[in-house]
Amino acid sequence: MQQPVVFPVLETRRLILRQPEPEDAASILRLRSETEMLKYIEMYKLQSLDEVREMIESNGSYLA
């Protein structure tokens, strides 16, 4: 069984990095379905909110 990814909260004066939450799904889809943005990162294009929600629920496996 795969161990859950522990994603620490990292915070600076101008930025907070945290584990994605279900309410982030629309924003993640907007970024990960943008062809122009995907030219600069090595991640596949997402197709639906259900796909994003599934990745969030899988506890970060989409980061790989």
TORSEPA-534507 format. One record per residue: residue in three letters; x, y, z of N, C-alpha, C, CB in turn. Coordinates in steps of 0.02 Angstrom, whole numbers, plus 32768, in hexadecimal, padded with zeros to 4 digits. Last residue first. Glycine has a CB too. Layout:
BEGIN
AlaXYZXYZXYZXYZ ...
END
This chain:
BEGIN
Ala80B982A97E4680EE82807E2A80F082857DDF80E582387E3F Leu804A82E97E6D808883107E6E80C182EA7E4C809C83227EB6 Tyr7FE182957E777FE782BB7E39802882E37E357FAC82E97E30 Ser7FDD82687EF78000823E7EC7800882607E837FDB81FC7EBE Gly7F9C82AF7F5D7FD782CB7F3E7FFA82A07F0B800682DB7F71 Asn7F2D82627F8B7F60827D7FB97FA1828F7F967F6E824C7FF0 Ser7EC382437F437EF882107F457F3482297F6D7F0D81FD7EFF Glu7E7782B67F427E6582817F727E9B824C7F787E2482627F5E Ile7EB582F47ED57EB983137F177EAA82DE7F4D7E87834F7F1D Met7E8F829B7E6E7ED682A47E7F7EDF82C37EC47EF982D07E4A Glu7E0482AD7E707E21826A7E7D7E6B82707E907E19823E7E3F Arg7DFB83337E4A7DE5831E7E8D7E0282DA7EA07D98831C7E90 Val7E2A83297DC57E4F83507DF77E3C833A7E3D7E41839C7DEE Glu7DC582DA7D8C7E0A82C37D8A7E3482E87DBF7E2882CE7D44 Asp7D57832E7D9F7D5882EC7DC07D9F82D17DC27D2A82BB7D9C Leu7D7483977D4B7D7683A37D937D7883617DB87D3A83CC7DAA Ser7DDC83607CBE7D9C836C7CE17DA7837A7D2C7D6E83317CD8 Gln7E5B83547C817E1F835B7C577DE0836F7C7D7E13831A7C35 Leu7F05838B7C837ECA83707CA67E8C83817C7D7EC5838D7CED Lys7F9C835D7C367F6183887C367F2783667C587F4E839B7BEE Tyr802D83307C987FFC83257C637FBF83537C6C7FE682DB7C62 Met80C583887CB1808A83687CCB805783627C93806C83917D07 Glu814183DA7CB4813B83967C9A810283727CBD817D836F7CA3 Ile812D84837C7C813184517CB28126840C7C9380FC845F7CEA Tyr812184D27C0D815884E07C3B815D84AF7C75815085247C55 Lys80B084B27BC780EF84B07BA2812B84B67BD180F284E97B6F Leu804684CC7C18806184897C1A80A184827BF1802D84587C00 Met8021854D7BF5804485437C34806684FE7C368014854A7C6F Glu7FDE85337B7A801985607B7C804285557BBC800285AA7B78 Thr7F7284E27BA27FA784C87B767FE684F27B7A7F8E84C47B2E Glu7F2684CA7C347F3E85017C0A7F7B84EA7BE27F4F853F7C35 Ser7F0384737C927EE584677C507EFB849D7C1F7E9984657C56 Arg7F3C84987D097F54845A7CEB7F3284487CA97F4C84227D1A Leu7EF4850E7D2B7F3C850F7D1E7F5284D37CF57F6385127D5F Arg7E7084DF7D397E7E85187D0E7EC8851A7CFB7E6985597D30 Leu7E82847B7D9A7E6E84697D567E7E84A17D267E2384587D54 Ile7EA284CC7E087ED3849C7DEF7EC284877DA87ED7845D7E1D Ser7E2985107E177E6785357E087E9D85077DEC7E8185587E47 Ala7DD184A77E367DC684D07DFB7E0484F67DE77D8D85027E08 Ala7E0A84717EB07E05844A7E737DFC84757E347DCB841A7E78 Asp7E0F84A57F2D7E4284BE7EFE7E39849F7EB87E8784AE7F18 Glu7DB984627F7F7DA284A27F647DD484C27F347D9384D27F9D Pro7E0983F37FA87DD583EC7F767DBC842D7F587D9A83C87F94 Glu7EB6842D7FB17E77841A7FD07E4084167F9B7E63844D8008 Pro7F66840D7FB37F2984217F907EEB84057FB37F2A84087F47 Gln7FCF843F80377FAE840780167F7084207FF27F9B83CF8049 Arg802484DB8015800184AB80407FE5847380157FC984CE8067 Leu807B856F801F8076852F7FFB805884FD802B80BD85187FDF Ile806786188017805885DE8041805185A28013801685E9806B Leu80C086B1800D80AB86737FEE809C863E802380E0865A7FBE Arg80F88721804A80D0872B800D80B286EB7FF080FB874A7FD9 Arg813B86F880BB8114873580BF80E4873B80848142877180C2 Thr8122864780B6814D868280B7811F86BE80BC817C86868078 Glu810F859E80E180F285E080DF8129861680E280C185EA8118 Leu80DC84FD80C38116852A80C080FB857080B6814785158086 Val80A0846D8107808E84B280F680CD84DC80FA805684CD8127 Pro80D083D080BD80D3840180F280BA844680DA811A8407810D Phe808783448094809483838073809583B980A880608393803B Val80A182A08083809D82D480B780B38315809780C982C280F6 Val8046822A802E8078825E8027806D8291805E807682807FE1 Pro802A81888071801281CA805E804C81FB805B7FDD81E38090 Gln807080F48027806E8122805F80538166804880B4812A8080 Gln801A806F7FD8804280AC7FD1803980D9800E802F80D27F91 Met802A7FC58000800080008000802C803E80007FD08000803D 
END
